[in-house]
Amino acid sequence: MDYIKADDIGTDERIDDMINLFKSYEKNQRKKVLYFIIINFLFAVVYITNMAAQKGLTALGYSILAAGLIGAVLYFLLRYRPLSPKSYALPLREFVERAERKIKYLNSVDYIILIPLLLLLGTGGGMVFTTRLLRYTDNSTLLIILWVLFFVSLCIFGFWAGKKIWQKEYGDIYDRIMKMKNY
């Protein structure tokens, strides 16, 4: 086990600084996640309400959108749970590994969850988009192509911009965690 050695000068202070920094990260993250949960839930309610007034593919599109948004709410609740208080008393290596998993931008499990959620949102949005615009044109193929290009571009931009924002806000703490992990 990697317990802290008493002869390491300044180690206790660095560990305390890391724990305090990580706790402030979690506090900041909780606020943001709460906003995202509220926004996604409200959109889901709006789409479910709209679905009741529609029929056919438009109603199905709204229900798929609502399912995707409810899935996003569940993802946010599970992904951004704070570490348990016991985690801060773990040996240094175990705490750093948990902190790294918690703060990392996206891991393989995130992709496994996010890709189906994006497919739900894209499918539902595409159904609503095409059925609404079919009132003005008969070219459904063009509408589907436009939607796919738009949605894929939006997803790529979202991942790129999200990584940039994450790097700006949390890159420093992630680098510090990685340095402490390799220490």
Backbone as numpy.savetxt, mean C-alpha at the origin, in Angstrom:
# Nx Ny Nz CAx CAy CAz Cx Cy Cz
22.42 -15.79 19.84 21.58 -14.61 19.84 22.46 -13.37 19.84
21.96 -12.34 19.24 22.71 -11.10 19.12 22.29 -10.08 20.16
22.53 -10.40 21.41 22.22 -9.44 22.45 23.25 -8.33 22.43
22.89 -7.21 22.94 23.76 -6.05 22.94 24.92 -6.29 23.90
26.12 -6.02 23.46 27.30 -6.17 24.29 27.50 -4.90 25.11
27.86 -5.08 26.36 28.02 -3.94 27.26 29.24 -3.09 26.90
30.22 -3.68 26.23 31.44 -2.93 25.94 31.34 -2.11 24.65
30.23 -2.18 23.94 30.04 -1.36 22.74 29.68 0.05 23.16
30.60 0.98 22.96 30.37 2.36 23.35 29.40 2.99 22.37
28.34 3.57 22.90 27.37 4.26 22.08 26.32 3.36 21.45
26.43 2.07 21.62 25.47 1.15 20.99 24.07 1.37 21.55
23.99 1.50 22.88 22.67 1.70 23.49 21.99 2.95 22.95
22.76 4.02 22.79 22.20 5.26 22.27 21.73 5.09 20.83
22.53 4.40 20.02 22.14 4.18 18.62 20.88 3.32 18.54
20.80 2.32 19.38 19.62 1.46 19.37 18.40 2.25 19.83
18.55 3.03 20.89 17.44 3.87 21.35 17.02 4.86 20.28
18.00 5.46 19.61 17.68 6.39 18.52 16.90 5.68 17.42
17.33 4.46 17.08 16.67 3.69 16.02 15.24 3.35 16.43
15.06 2.94 17.66 13.72 2.59 18.13 12.83 3.82 18.14
13.34 4.94 18.62 12.55 6.18 18.62 12.22 6.62 17.20
13.19 6.51 16.30 12.95 6.87 14.91 11.89 5.96 14.29
11.97 4.68 14.58 11.01 3.73 14.04 9.62 3.96 14.62
9.54 4.29 15.90 8.24 4.59 16.51 7.62 5.84 15.88
8.44 6.84 15.59 7.90 8.04 14.94 7.46 7.72 13.51
8.19 6.82 12.84 7.78 6.36 11.51 6.40 5.71 11.60
6.22 4.81 12.56 4.94 4.13 12.69 3.81 5.09 13.02
4.08 6.08 13.87 3.06 7.07 14.22 2.64 7.86 12.98
3.60 8.30 12.20 3.33 9.04 10.97 2.58 8.15 9.97
3.00 6.92 9.87 2.40 5.98 8.93 0.95 5.70 9.30
0.65 5.58 10.60 -0.72 5.31 11.04 -1.68 6.40 10.59
-1.24 7.66 10.67 -2.09 8.77 10.24 -2.40 8.67 8.76
-1.37 8.43 7.95 -1.56 8.33 6.50 -2.46 7.17 6.15
-2.23 6.03 6.77 -3.02 4.84 6.47 -4.48 5.05 6.86
-4.71 5.72 7.97 -6.08 6.00 8.38 -6.80 6.84 7.32
-6.12 7.84 6.77 -6.71 8.65 5.70 -7.01 7.79 4.47
-6.08 6.94 4.08 -6.29 6.08 2.91 -7.45 5.11 3.15
-7.55 4.58 4.35 -8.64 3.66 4.67 -9.98 4.38 4.57
-10.06 5.57 5.14 -11.32 6.33 5.10 -11.70 6.68 3.66
-10.74 7.14 2.88 -11.02 7.52 1.48 -11.47 6.31 0.67
-10.75 5.20 0.78 -11.13 4.00 0.03 -12.48 3.48 0.47
-12.76 3.50 1.76 -14.05 3.03 2.24 -15.19 3.92 1.73
-14.97 5.23 1.76 -16.00 6.14 1.26 -16.25 5.94 -0.24
-15.18 5.74 -1.02 -15.37 5.45 -2.44 -16.13 4.14 -2.63
-15.82 3.13 -1.83 -16.54 1.86 -1.93 -18.03 2.06 -1.65
-18.34 2.86 -0.65 -19.75 3.13 -0.33 -20.42 3.85 -1.49
-19.74 4.83 -2.08 -20.30 5.57 -3.22 -20.54 4.61 -4.39
-19.58 3.73 -4.67 -19.74 2.80 -5.79 -20.85 1.79 -5.52
-20.98 1.33 -4.29 -22.07 0.41 -3.97 -23.42 1.12 -4.11
-23.48 2.37 -3.69 -24.71 3.15 -3.84 -25.03 3.37 -5.31
-24.04 3.70 -6.10 -24.23 3.87 -7.55 -24.65 2.57 -8.21
-24.10 1.46 -7.74 -24.41 0.17 -8.33 -25.91 -0.12 -8.24
-26.53 0.28 -7.13 -27.97 0.01 -6.94 -28.82 0.71 -7.98
-28.34 1.84 -8.51 -29.12 2.60 -9.50 -28.81 2.17 -10.94
-27.88 1.26 -11.13 -27.46 0.84 -12.47 -27.94 -0.58 -12.76
-27.72 -0.99 -13.99 -28.03 -2.38 -14.36 -27.03 -2.84 -15.39
-26.96 -4.11 -15.56 -26.07 -4.70 -16.57 -24.60 -4.59 -16.20
-23.77 -4.37 -17.23 -22.32 -4.32 -17.03 -21.88 -3.14 -16.16
-22.61 -2.04 -16.22 -22.26 -0.89 -15.40 -22.39 -1.23 -13.92
-23.47 -1.89 -13.54 -23.67 -2.31 -12.14 -22.59 -3.30 -11.72
-22.26 -4.23 -12.62 -21.19 -5.19 -12.33 -19.86 -4.47 -12.16
-19.58 -3.49 -13.01 -18.35 -2.72 -12.91 -18.25 -1.99 -11.57
-19.34 -1.38 -11.15 -19.34 -0.69 -9.85 -19.12 -1.67 -8.71
-19.72 -2.85 -8.78 -19.53 -3.83 -7.70 -18.10 -4.35 -7.67
-17.48 -4.54 -8.84 -16.08 -4.97 -8.88 -15.18 -3.87 -8.33
-15.46 -2.63 -8.68 -14.70 -1.50 -8.12 -14.82 -1.47 -6.59
-16.03 -1.63 -6.09 -16.24 -1.62 -4.63 -15.49 -2.77 -3.97
-15.51 -3.95 -4.59 -14.78 -5.10 -4.04 -13.28 -4.80 -3.99
-12.75 -4.19 -5.05 -11.34 -3.82 -5.07 -10.99 -2.82 -3.99
-11.85 -1.85 -3.77 -11.59 -0.84 -2.74 -11.69 -1.42 -1.33
-12.64 -2.32 -1.12 -12.73 -2.98 0.19 -11.50 -3.86 0.41
-11.04 -4.51 -0.65 -9.79 -5.28 -0.57 -8.62 -4.38 -0.22
-8.59 -3.17 -0.78 -7.52 -2.21 -0.47 -7.58 -1.79 0.99
-8.78 -1.61 1.52 -8.92 -1.27 2.94 -8.35 -2.39 3.81
-8.69 -3.63 3.48 -8.16 -4.77 4.24 -6.64 -4.86 4.12
-6.12 -4.61 2.92 -4.67 -4.62 2.71 -4.00 -3.57 3.59
-4.53 -2.35 3.60 -3.95 -1.29 4.43 -3.99 -1.66 5.91
-5.10 -2.24 6.36 -5.21 -2.62 7.77 -4.17 -3.67 8.15
-3.96 -4.65 7.28 -3.02 -5.73 7.60 -1.56 -5.33 7.37
-1.30 -4.62 6.28 0.08 -4.29 5.92 0.71 -3.30 6.88
-0.07 -2.35 7.36 0.50 -1.27 8.15 0.14 -1.36 9.63
-0.06 -2.57 10.12 -0.22 -2.77 11.57 1.09 -2.39 12.24
1.03 -1.73 13.37 2.29 -1.40 14.06 2.91 -2.66 14.67
4.20 -2.59 14.91 4.87 -3.69 15.60 4.33 -3.79 17.02
4.31 -4.99 17.54 3.85 -5.16 18.92 4.90 -4.60 19.87
4.48 -4.18 21.06 5.45 -3.66 22.03 6.55 -4.66 22.37
6.24 -5.96 22.29 7.26 -6.99 22.56 8.40 -6.93 21.55
8.11 -6.46 20.34 9.13 -6.43 19.29 10.29 -5.52 19.64
10.02 -4.49 20.42 11.08 -3.55 20.78 12.03 -4.11 21.84
11.63 -5.19 22.50 12.47 -5.82 23.51 13.23 -7.03 22.96
13.03 -7.32 21.68 13.71 -8.46 21.07 15.21 -8.18 20.96
15.99 -9.23 20.74 17.40 -9.00 20.45 17.54 -8.12 19.20
18.63 -7.43 19.12 18.85 -6.43 18.09 18.59 -6.96 16.69
19.15 -8.10 16.35 19.02 -8.65 14.99 17.55 -8.91 14.64
16.81 -9.49 15.58 15.40 -9.79 15.31 14.58 -8.51 15.14
14.83 -7.51 16.00 14.11 -6.24 15.88 14.41 -5.59 14.53
15.67 -5.58 14.14 16.05 -4.93 12.89 15.43 -5.65 11.69
15.36 -6.98 11.74 14.74 -7.72 10.65 13.24 -7.41 10.55
12.57 -7.33 11.68 11.14 -6.98 11.67 10.93 -5.55 11.18
11.79 -4.65 11.64 11.68 -3.25 11.21 11.93 -3.14 9.71
12.89 -3.90 9.20 13.17 -3.86 7.76 11.96 -4.35 6.96
11.36 -5.46 7.37 10.19 -5.97 6.67 9.03 -4.97 6.72
8.91 -4.27 7.82 7.82 -3.32 8.01 7.98 -2.08 7.15
9.21 -1.61 6.99 9.42 -0.32 6.33 9.76 -0.47 4.84
10.12 -1.66 4.41 10.49 -1.87 3.01 9.36 -1.41 2.09
9.73 -0.84 0.94 8.72 -0.27 0.04 7.67 -1.30 -0.36
8.04 -2.29 -1.10 7.13 -3.39 -1.45 7.93 -4.68 -1.43
7.33 -5.72 -0.89 7.97 -7.04 -0.94 7.12 -7.97 -1.81
7.52 -9.20 -1.93 6.83 -10.12 -2.84 5.37 -10.36 -2.41
5.10 -10.40 -1.13 3.72 -10.58 -0.66 2.87 -9.37 -1.06
3.44 -8.18 -0.98 2.71 -6.98 -1.40 2.32 -7.09 -2.87
3.24 -7.52 -3.70 2.93 -7.67 -5.13 1.84 -8.72 -5.35
1.90 -9.81 -4.60 0.90 -10.87 -4.74 -0.49 -10.34 -4.38
-0.56 -9.42 -3.46 -1.84 -8.84 -3.05 -2.23 -7.68 -3.97
-1.28 -6.81 -4.29 -1.59 -5.60 -5.05 -1.98 -5.87 -6.50
-1.36 -6.83 -7.13 -1.67 -7.08 -8.54 -3.13 -7.52 -8.72
-3.65 -8.48 -7.93 -5.08 -8.79 -8.08 -5.99 -7.61 -7.72
-5.61 -6.81 -6.71 -6.41 -5.64 -6.39 -6.45 -4.66 -7.55
-5.30 -4.45 -8.18 -5.26 -3.55 -9.34 -6.05 -4.13 -10.50
-6.01 -5.45 -10.66 -6.81 -6.07 -11.72 -8.30 -5.88 -11.45
-8.71 -6.00 -10.20 -10.12 -5.74 -9.86 -10.50 -4.30 -10.17
-9.67 -3.37 -9.73 -9.97 -1.96 -9.97 -9.96 -1.63 -11.46
-9.00 -2.21 -12.18 -8.93 -1.97 -13.61 -10.10 -2.57 -14.37
-10.49 -3.76 -13.99 -11.62 -4.41 -14.65 -12.92 -3.66 -14.36
-13.16 -3.36 -13.10 -14.38 -2.63 -12.75 -14.41 -1.25 -13.38
-13.30 -0.54 -13.31 -13.22 0.79 -13.92 -13.40 0.73 -15.41
-12.82 -0.28 -16.04 -12.97 -0.44 -17.49 -14.41 -0.73 -17.89
-15.09 -1.53 -17.08 -16.50 -1.83 -17.40 -17.35 -0.56 -17.29
-17.12 0.22 -16.26 -17.89 1.45 -16.10 -17.54 2.43 -17.22
-16.25 2.57 -17.51 -15.78 3.50 -18.54 -16.37 3.15 -19.91
-16.24 1.89 -20.30 -16.71 1.52 -21.64 -18.23 1.56 -21.76
-18.94 1.08 -20.74 -20.41 1.09 -20.85 -20.95 2.51 -20.85
-20.32 3.40 -20.13 -20.77 4.81 -20.12 -20.50 5.48 -21.46
-19.33 5.22 -22.05 -18.99 5.88 -23.31 -19.59 5.20 -24.54
-20.10 3.99 -24.37 -20.77 3.33 -25.50 -22.06 4.05 -25.88
-22.52 4.96 -25.07 -23.68 5.79 -25.42 -23.33 6.74 -26.56
-22.05 7.07 -26.68 -21.63 8.08 -27.66 -20.90 7.51 -28.87
-20.49 6.26 -28.78 -19.80 5.62 -29.90 -20.11 4.14 -29.89
-19.95 3.51 -31.04 -20.16 2.07 -31.14 -18.85 1.29 -31.13
-17.73 1.99 -31.04 -16.42 1.37 -31.14 -15.93 0.93 -29.75
-16.43 -0.21 -29.31 -16.05 -0.71 -27.98 -14.58 -1.13 -27.93
-14.05 -1.62 -29.05 -12.64 -2.03 -29.09 -11.73 -0.84 -28.79
-12.02 0.29 -29.40 -11.22 1.49 -29.16 -11.31 1.92 -27.70
-12.50 1.86 -27.13 -12.67 2.25 -25.72 -11.89 1.32 -24.79
-11.92 0.05 -25.09 -11.18 -0.91 -24.26 -9.68 -0.67 -24.38
-9.19 -0.45 -25.59 -7.76 -0.17 -25.79 -7.36 1.11 -25.05
-8.18 2.15 -25.17 -7.89 3.40 -24.46 -7.84 3.18 -22.95
-8.81 2.43 -22.43 -8.83 2.17 -20.99 -7.61 1.39 -20.54
-7.26 0.34 -21.27 -6.11 -0.49 -20.89 -4.83 0.35 -20.91
-4.63 1.13 -21.97 -3.44 1.98 -22.04 -3.41 2.98 -20.89
-4.54 3.61 -20.63 -4.62 4.58 -19.54 -4.33 3.92 -18.20
-4.98 2.79 -17.92 -4.85 2.15 -16.61 -3.45 1.59 -16.39
-2.88 0.96 -17.40 -1.52 0.43 -17.26 -0.54 1.59 -17.04
-0.70 2.67 -17.80 0.17 3.84 -17.61 0.00 4.41 -16.21
-1.22 4.47 -15.73 -1.48 4.97 -14.38 -0.82 4.09 -13.32
-0.89 2.79 -13.49 -0.27 1.86 -12.54 1.26 2.01 -12.54
1.85 2.08 -13.72 3.30 2.24 -13.82 3.72 3.56 -13.17
3.02 4.62 -13.49 3.34 5.91 -12.88 3.15 5.86 -11.37
2.10 5.20 -10.91 1.84 5.09 -9.47 2.95 4.37 -8.74
3.44 3.26 -9.30 4.53 2.54 -8.67 5.81 3.38 -8.67
6.09 4.04 -9.78 7.29 4.88 -9.88 7.21 6.06 -8.91
6.09 6.77 -8.91 5.94 7.93 -8.02 5.91 7.49 -6.56
5.27 6.37 -6.29 5.25 5.84 -4.92 6.63 5.52 -4.41
7.45 4.93 -5.27 8.84 4.61 -4.88 9.62 5.89 -4.60
9.43 6.92 -5.44 10.12 8.20 -5.24 9.70 8.84 -3.91
8.41 8.84 -3.65 7.91 9.44 -2.40 8.41 8.64 -1.21
8.37 7.31 -1.31 8.87 6.46 -0.23 10.35 6.75 0.02
11.12 6.85 -1.05 12.56 7.12 -0.92 12.80 8.45 -0.21
12.02 9.44 -0.56 12.17 10.76 0.04 11.80 10.75 1.52
10.70 10.08 1.86 10.22 10.10 3.24 10.87 9.06 4.14
11.12 7.87 3.61 11.55 6.77 4.46 12.88 6.14 4.05
13.50 6.65 3.00 14.76 6.08 2.54 15.85 6.18 3.59
15.89 7.27 4.33 16.91 7.46 5.35 16.78 6.44 6.47
15.57 6.26 6.97 15.39 5.29 8.05 15.65 3.87 7.55
15.28 3.58 6.31 15.56 2.26 5.75 17.07 2.03 5.65
17.80 3.04 5.19 19.26 2.91 5.11 19.87 2.70 6.48
19.36 3.41 7.47 19.88 3.25 8.83 19.58 1.86 9.37
18.39 1.34 9.06 18.05 -0.02 9.49 18.98 -1.03 8.82
19.23 -0.83 7.54 20.12 -1.76 6.81 21.54 -1.70 7.36
22.02 -0.51 7.70 23.37 -0.38 8.30 23.41 -1.10 9.64
22.35 -0.93 10.43 22.31 -1.57 11.73 22.21 -3.09 11.56
21.53 -3.53 10.53 21.40 -4.97 10.26 22.76 -5.57 9.92
23.53 -4.84 9.15 24.84 -5.33 8.73 25.92 -5.12 9.79
25.57 -4.46 10.89 26.54 -4.14 11.94 26.97 -5.35 12.69
